[in-house]
Amino acid sequence: MPVIDLLVRGANVILPKGSRKTSLAIHQGKVVGHAEIEAATVIDAEGLTLLPGAFDAHVHYNEPGRAEWEGWGTGSRASRAGGATCVAEMPLNAQPPTLDAKTFQMKRVIAEKKSCVDFTLWGGITPLNLNKLEELGRAGAIGFKAFMVDSGTDDFPGSDPATLKEGMKSAARQNLPVAIHAESPKRIAELTQQIRIQGGTSAQDYLNSRPIQTEVDAIHLVCELAGETGCRIHIVHVSCPEGIDEIQQARKRGVDVTAETCPHYLVLTEEDMIRIGAPAKCAPPLRSENARHGLLQNIDEGKIDTIGSDHSPSPPSLKTDPDFFKVWGGISGCQHLIPLLFSAGLSPTQIARLTSENPARRFGLYPRKGSLSVGSDADFLLVRTGITHEIRAQDLLTTHPITPYLGRILTARVERVAVRGCLEPSRGHFLAPSPSK
């Protein structure tokens, strides 16, 4: 009789202490070894790279309430195809947003029925729910998300410094992190008003309304608040090297802060946003070619902690306004998370660290997630490199075929994905952060 359920043989396996050509032995959903053992099923992975499944800690599936934007079914299938085996879903854009234990449970029930990847959920910090943060923590929230600017939906308002400070105090008491969209609302409002008075409606006008300094100033402010409150913070979608520099300075002052960037800042530029238009609109916006190269250098220097897709889809009706300021600011891209990073020039080891190990460690899921060590969940993906293929609308698994990557040629392809050793899409599990993090 076979000893184990599954053996993946002959791949270049990315392990915590380096990569080597070996086998991955899996039984009852767990990694049980890195040697050849008799198995019920054997996959010949010669010539492929085997990575730990990505933990995409920044996705918006918009359900309940706005499933016509995406939904857990289509969103999780697209994430899985892009190499994610676990996601952390953001509290806004669902309707109602995840601002208390009741709405948290409502979203969890839907996700447990529809998600084909494991998942955890963020709770929100807004001026509306500061008295609900502890019940969100008890419900199993992985942390809290806050916006320093308008979020784009009326039911999830941005937080001023006083709101942020109170939210951070509660998060610190619960030993939970706060993820922050860091842009300066006052300066952006001033610039936007000046541009709008002059009749500005273009993509370039939008870029001019959100310069790099508005991001850097906001990062500085929120790091000061984190230092005062002792809160662990995570700056999401950092778009520029200057933002990373500000985070590095805060670390030197003893602030517990980590930095996330996204594939779109590593492969696209502001010129692409002007050329592509609405599908490439995001906030903070895409930056210059020099900024893109600077972020890649920051990755090489170990200054960026995580990469998340920030998958933020919307229906076509929100992506067609001729006034670029009115277009929905979100990029749909989770389906190509891992291939985009290979195409950007990241090494398999960098990709495993930034998309898997580091987010799992930061958000309390390691070593169950983020590792191929013995005892970890058997979450893995097999990637073929050295090939080229085009991103086509007919191949997208998302609800709407809207992405700035259409027509882009990738140099890697995700060929197989397993969640807890299962190679076929199956129901995902809810995960709460470990109390020992």
N, C-alpha and C positions, 0 to 999 in steps of 0.2 A: 504494500500500500504506500502511496506517496506520503512523504513526511510533512510537506507544507503545501499551501494553496497555489502559490505563484512564484516563479523565478524569472527575473529579467536578466538575461545573460549577455555579457560582452560589451556593455555600453561604457562610455567614459563617464563615470559616476562622480558627481560633485558632492563631496563629503565635507563636514565641518573643518577638517584639518588638511584639505586639499583634494585634488581630483586624481582618480586612477581608474584604469580599465579593470572592471571587476563585475560581480553579479550582485543583484539585490534580491534577497530572499524575504518573502512575505507570507504571513500566516494570520488568519483571523483579523485582517485589517491593520496589522502592525508589522514593522520591520523587525525581522528576527535574525538577520545576518547579512554578511557581504561575501559569501562564498557559495559555490555550487552545491545545492542540496536537491535531492529528488523532489519533484513538485508535480502537482496535478496539471498545471498549465505552465508552459515555458515560452517566453518571448525571446526571440533572437534579436538583440538590439545592437548587433555589430555595426559600427560606423555612426551610431547615434550618441547624443549627449543626454544623460539622465540627470535632471535637476530636481531638487525638492519643489513641491508645488508652491506656487506663489500665494502669499497672503496679501491680497489687495485690500488695504485698509481704508480705501477711499472710493466708494462707489455710491451712486444714486440710482436706485431702481424705482423710486417714486410710487410705491404701492404700500399701503392702501391709498385709494383716492384718485391717483393719477396714473393708473395702469395703462392708459392710452399713450402715455409718454414712453413707458418701457414695461415695467412689471418684473416680478421676481422670476417668472418662468423664462422669458426671453433674455433678461439681463444676466441671470446666472448661467444660462447656456453659452452666451457670448463670452462671459468671463472665463468659463471652463475652457472654451476653445482657445482662448488667449493664454492659457497656462495657469490660471488661478484655481486653486482647490479650496480656498477659504476666502471669504470677503468680510469686511466690516462696512455695513451699510449706514449711510449718513441720515440724520434725523429730519432733514428738511426735504421739501418737494413732495413728500407724501402728504396726504390730506385726510386726517389731521397729521400734523408733524409729531415727532416722538418727543413729547415734553412732559410726560408723567407715566406712572406705572401702567395705567389703563391703555394708553396709546402704544406703549412699548409692547405690552402683551398682544394687542391687536396685530401689530406688525409681525411679531414673532410667530403667531399662529398661521398667518398667511405664508410666511417664509418657510415654515416647516412643511407646508403642503406643496410648495411650488419650487423651492430652490434645489438645484442639482449639485450645489457645492455646500460645504460647511460654512457657517456664518456666525457672526456676532453683530451686535447693534450698538451704535452710538446714541446717546441721549443728547438733548439740546440744552444750551444755555441761552436764554433770552430774557428781556425784562419781564416777560409774562409768567415765568415759572421758577423763579429762584427758590421758592419754598417746596419745589417738587424734586430737587436734585438728589436728595437722599433716598427717596423712594425709587428713583431711576437706578441708583447704584444698587439698591437691594434687589431690584428686578433683574440685574445681571448686565447692565450697561458696561461696555468696555472702556468708556470714558465719555467726555462731553465735547460737543462741537459748538463753537461760537463764531459769529461774524462781527467784525468791527465796522463793516459797511452794510448797506442794504443787501439782503440775501437774494432779492428777486421775487420773493413771495411775501405777501402781507402778513401771513400767519406765522412767520419766523423772522421777527424784526431783529435788526442789528443791535449789538450791545455797546453802550457807552463805557468809558473806563470804570465808572462806579459799579455798573452791572457786572462787568468782567471781574472786578476785584472780589465782589461778593461770591460770584460763581466759582472763582479760583479758590477761595477760602473753603467752600464746601467740598470741592474736588480734592483739595489737599487733606482735609479731614478723612476722606474716604480712600485716600491713596490711589486716586484715579487721575489719569491725564486729561488735559484739555487741549483739543485740537483747534487751531485758530486760523481763520481766514484774515490775514493781516494786510489791510490797506487803510489809509488815512481818509476817513469820510469827509472831513472838513475841507481839506485841500482838493480832493477830487471834486467835491461839489462846487468849489470856487472856480476851478479850471473848466468844469463842464458848463457852468453858467456863462463864463466868458466866451467859450466856443459856440454855445447855442445862440447867444445874442448875435454873433456874427454869422449865423445861419449854418453852422457846421453840422453835417449829418453823415460824413463818410467814415470809412474804417480808419483812415489816417487821423481824422478828428478824434475818434474814440481813443486811439493810441495816445494822442497828445493829452488827453484828459487824465491818463493814469501813468505818469512817468515813474521811473524806477524809484525816485525819492519818496513817493507816496507809500511804496511798499516798505522801504527801509525804515522810514520814520515810524510806521505802525509796528514793525518788528521790534524796534528799540523800545517803544512804549510798553508793549505787552511783556517783553522780557523784564522790564523794570517792575511791572506788577507781579510777575512770577517770582522775582527775587524777594519782594515784600511779603508775599503770601506763602512761600515755600511750595508752590504748586508745580508739578511736572507739566510742561507744555510741549506741544508738537506743532510747529509751524507748517501748515500744509501748502502745497503747490508753490514753493519758492521758485521764482521765475528768473532770478538774476544772481550773479556772483556777489554783488553788493549786499544782497539779503543774507547770503551765507556768511559773509564777513561779519555782519552784525550779530548773527547767531554765535559765531566763534568768539566774538568779544564778550558776549553774555556768558558763555561757558567759562571763560577765564575769570569772570566775576563770581562764579559758583552757581549760576542759574542752571537748573536741570531742564535743558531744552534740546529738542532734536529737530531735524530738518527733513522735510519731504520735498521732492520734486516729482515731475511727471514726464512721461514720454514726449508729450507735445513740446515741452520746452527744450528737449534734447534733439529733436529732429525737425522742428518747424521754427520759422522766424516771423518777424513782423511783416516782412515782404510776402511771405506765404499767406498771411492773414489778409493782406490787401488783395492779393491775387485770387485766393479761394473764396473769400467773403464770409458769409454768415456761419458756415460749418466750422470755421476756425476761430470764431469769437470765444474768448474766455476771459476770466478775471482772476488774478492779474493777467494782462494781455501777453501775447507772444512778444519776445524781445529781439534784439539785433543778433546778427550772426556772431559778433564778438561775445555777446552774452551767452549764446548757446555753447560756444567753445569753452567759455569760462566755467560753465556748469560741468561740462565733461571733465575739465581739469580738476574741479573740486571733487568729483567722484574719484578720480585717480588718486587724489591726495587724502581720501577718506573723510572728507568734510561733510558729505551728505549721507544721511542715515537710512532713508527709505525712499522707495519709488512706488507711487500709487497711480492708478489710471485716472483718477478723478472723472470717471465715466459719468457724464451729466447730460443725458439725452433730452430731447424735446420733440414734439410733433412738428411737421413741416410748417404749420401756420405760425409758429413762433420763430422761424428761421427765414422768413421771406420779406420782412419789412424793408423798404428802401432806406429808411432811417436806421443807420447802424446802431445808434444808441438804444433803439427799441427792440433789437434782435435779442433773443435769449442767449445769455452768455454761458455756454457749456459745450464741452467737446465730448463726442461719443467715440470711445476708442478702446474699450476693455477687451474686445475680441482679438486685438493684436498686441497686447501688452508685452509679452516676452519676445516675439519676433521683432518688434520695433526696437527693443533694446539691443538685440544682436546687431540689427542693421545700423544702430547708432555707434557701434564699435565697442560696446561693453563686453568684457570677458564673461564666460560662464560663471566663474567664481564671483565676480562683481554682481552679476545678475542674481545669483542665489543669495548673496548676502543682503542686497538692497531690497529685494522683493519677497524674501522668505524669512531668513534667520532674523534680521534686524527688526522688522515689524512684529514678528512673533515674540521676540524678547521684550520689545518696548511695551507691548500691549498685553502681556501676561499669558501668552499661549505657548511659550517655549518650555520644554522641548517637545510637547505633544505635536505642535506644528512648527514648521521652519527648520526641520532637520531630517536627515535620513539615518540618524543614529538608531541603534537597536533599542526598541521600545517605543519609538515615535510612530505616529500614524503614518501608514504607507501612502502618503500623498506624493505623487511624482509626475513628471512629464518627460516624454522623450522628444527631443528636438533634433531635426535634421538640418545641418548647416551646409554651406557651400552650394546652395541651390538658389534659384531666383523664382519668385512668383509675384503676381500682381494682385493688389487688393481690388476686388470687384464688388459692385453693388449686389449682384445676384448671390454672392456667397455670404453676405452679412446675416447674422442670426438675430440681430437687434430688431425691435419693433419697426423702426424706420431706417431706411438705407441712407442715413445722413452721417457722414464723417469727413473730416478734412484729409483723410488718408487715401481716398479713392484714387486709383491709378498709381499709387506708390509701389515701387518694386522692393520687396523684402528679400533678405538673404538668408532667412531661416524660417522653418515651419514647424509648428507643434504637431506631432504625428499621433501621439497617444497621451492620454491623461488618466490618472487613477486617483480617486478619492477614497482613502482608507482601503486601498487595494482593489477597489472596484473599477474596472475599465469601462463600464457602461454607465451613462448618467443615471443616478439614483437619488433618492431623497437625502438632502443635506441635513446635518445635525446642528443644533444651536450650541454655541460654546460661550460660557461665561469666563471672564479672566480669572486666572489663578490667584488666590488670596496671598500666595507666597511671593508674588512678583516684586 
